Structure formats: C-alpha cells, structure tokens
C-alpha cells in the first residue's frame, strides 16, 4: 500500500490507534524511531547543560553533499554555544518515519524535506508558519523573492529555501560532433531530430549501442519532476482551482512527445525508478540526459555541456527547491531553531553550500560574491541553470499532492510502456476525481 496516498486519513488513523488496544504497538514504533535516530526525537531525555539541543532530520544525497551540509552545521555549533544542532540522516522510507514521529509527538525540531509535502504537514498541524518571523528579519531582502511563492500555501509561508536549482539537458559534445550536429536543439522538433541522429546501431542488430536520450521509467517523483518542464513548455497544467486537471491539451502533448521519441527508437528507458542515474551517460551509451547541476556528471571526467530544455509553446523548466520546516515543539526550542534557519539563509552559508554542492544560492549577495563568481568561471555550465530561473515553474504544494503525483506518475509510466497519453491521463484523472470527491464529501 502507498502509505502517502491516503494522507488525509493518516492523522485520524493514528489517533485511533493511540486510543485503542494498539497503543503499545504504536509506542514501540515511536520508541524505535527515536532509537534509530539516536537523540533525534524530542522525547529523548534533555541534557542538563544549559544548552538547547536541537534535532535536524535531513535526507541529503549524495554523501558528498551531506558532508558539506554537516560541516556547515558544525560551524554553526562552534559559534553558538547556547544552541547545538544535531544533523541526522534519515534513509528510506522517509515519509512514514516522519509521520510516525509527528503523530507520536516526537518530531525533530527542524526538518529538511520536500516543499511538495507542505500541504500534508500543514493538515497534520506539524509545522509553524514563518511569515511573521521573516518579515522582521533584515536578511529577507537578500533572498531571491521568487522563491517564496513555491513555499506558500493558504496565505502562509511554511518553510525557508535551503537551495534552488532547475533542470536542463546534459549532453556529450564529442558525440554531437561525431554525429555532425553543430547546433543545440531549441525546439521539441529539433530535439527529436537530434536524438535520432545520435542513435547509432553499429553492428546492425537493431539494438543501438548508443541512444540519443535517456528517459526515466517509473511512477515516482523523479519521473514526474523530469517530465514537468515539457508540461510547462506546452502550456499545460495539472491543477486548476485546487482540483486535478490532467487531461488538458498541454499535458497530453508533453506526454505524446516523450512517447514519440521512444517510438522513434531514439531514447532508451532507465531501470525502474532509476531515471536519475548517470551511468549510461558517462559510459557514452546515451548522448543526452535530463538532470540538474547536483548530478555526479558535474564531478566526472567525461566531456559534457548543458543546454536549456527545448521549447514548445514557450521556454520553461521546473525548479528543484530544497526547503526547511520549523516543526511545532516548544517556544524556546522554536526560537533556537529560527536562529539556525537564519544562518541557513545567510550569505556565508549559501556561498559555501552552493560551491560545495552545485546548487544555486538562494541569497543574492552569495550569488554576487567574489568566491561564487570565481566558482562560476570554473563551472560555466551553471550559467544555463541561472539563466533558466527566469522561466522556471514549480510543482504545486496543495494538500493531496502526493496522491496527484502518484496518479500522474502512473500515467507517465503507462505511456512509456505503450498506452496512449489520452487513455493514461483519463484513467489517472478518473482515479483522482473519485478520491477528491470522496474527501470533499467527508
């Protein structure tokens, strides 16, 4: 069962368990969660040293990026003797662990997760709105103003941005040169033609040794995320008036385009739910891959460059914004946690974090700093992502996004496996209509 699919019922379900004969079972789960994360739960015995000890749960990957983050946490701890933050990595499955902690009143003080789950956490009453705190913060003027919209819901700001970025198309220049391609594709039709030229069957067995492009196979968020720029470029949407809207012309066109490239034989599918892996690109088995600047490709020794997502109706891409929530705890702990969130937004943190990971800084002064400008000279491909921010859209953060994403992901997967885009999206829409209507009538 997809645990996140029934998120409006999760809170009541657990409350019923607590008040029933299953109280002991849930208590064991919560205690186990605390043990797994060592002293990461609020329920852990407080240390009587006059210092506020905060727990921060994060799932930062790859490990090299996690090391950069933990070093910055250590820097905060060294300069704040009255506050100590413990950074705790949570592995898969992340959401069930978080929800168990929330309903068991053992959540962390700070959570680094996914802005698309804001509606879910808001419905559970697990997070604090931040607009009053932010409005009083002089640092607010240093943060890119367009980032706040993705983090708002129902008139409130529910988290701060840890980083931002977007996705483009990485390509192998040597493979382009060998295929006689001198211009990067700027439209969907040009991308389709380039992908075909880059697909090569050297031994004539109808099994190309080199494909033009890698497309993700799967129904999870990476697939939805990778497809979103094409949806936006076609003028499509997935939500209208807070209701799923998957059968619009733009959504159908974007899904049809992916299927066309696949039917051309110009793309290969990733392993299931592994569309983010770069092995085939690095080995030269595919010439183009949809991903962002956090990718290992940036640190590899292969030749690569990046071009913007080609346009249909308009240029577009999708943001990848990491965020941090202030969890509901106690006034003293929340005030201490806010000091850490202020540190995360600072020029110093953002400069070191961005240089160390490849994500784009959310602080304007950081982006303009000498250190970051020198870094850009060393990594000129980052300019593609910086320039694309002006045409970047975002995935919605409405309550129920996890249900919507799951249904949409299944439609994309079905289309990649041969179903017609219209049929797949109509089925997904019907499933969502049934769920939405039943929830609204409760």
Buried (B, 14 or more C-beta within 10 A) or exposed (E): EEEBBBBBEBBEEBEEBBEEEEEEEBEEBBBEBBEEBEBBBBBBEEEEEEBBBBBBBBBBEEEEBBEBBBEBBEBBBEEBEEBBBBBBBBEEEBBBBBBBBBBBEBBBBBBBBBBBBBBBBBBBEBBBBBBEBBEEBEBBEBBBEEBBEBBBBEEBBBBBBBBBBBBBBBBBBEBBEBBEBEEBBBEBEBBBBBBBBBBBEEEEEEEBEBBBBBBBBBBBBBBBBBBBBBBBBBBBBBBEEEBBBBBBEBBBBBBBBBBBBBEBBBBBBBEEBEBBBBEBBBEBBBBBBBBBBBBBBBEEEBEBBBBBBBBBBEBBBBBBBBBBBBBBBEEEBBEBBBBBBBBBBBBBBBBBBBBBBBBBBBBBBBBEBEEBEEBBEEEEBBEBBBEBBEBBBBBBBBBBBBBBBBBBBBBBBBBBEEBBBBEBBBBBBEBBEEBBEEBEEE
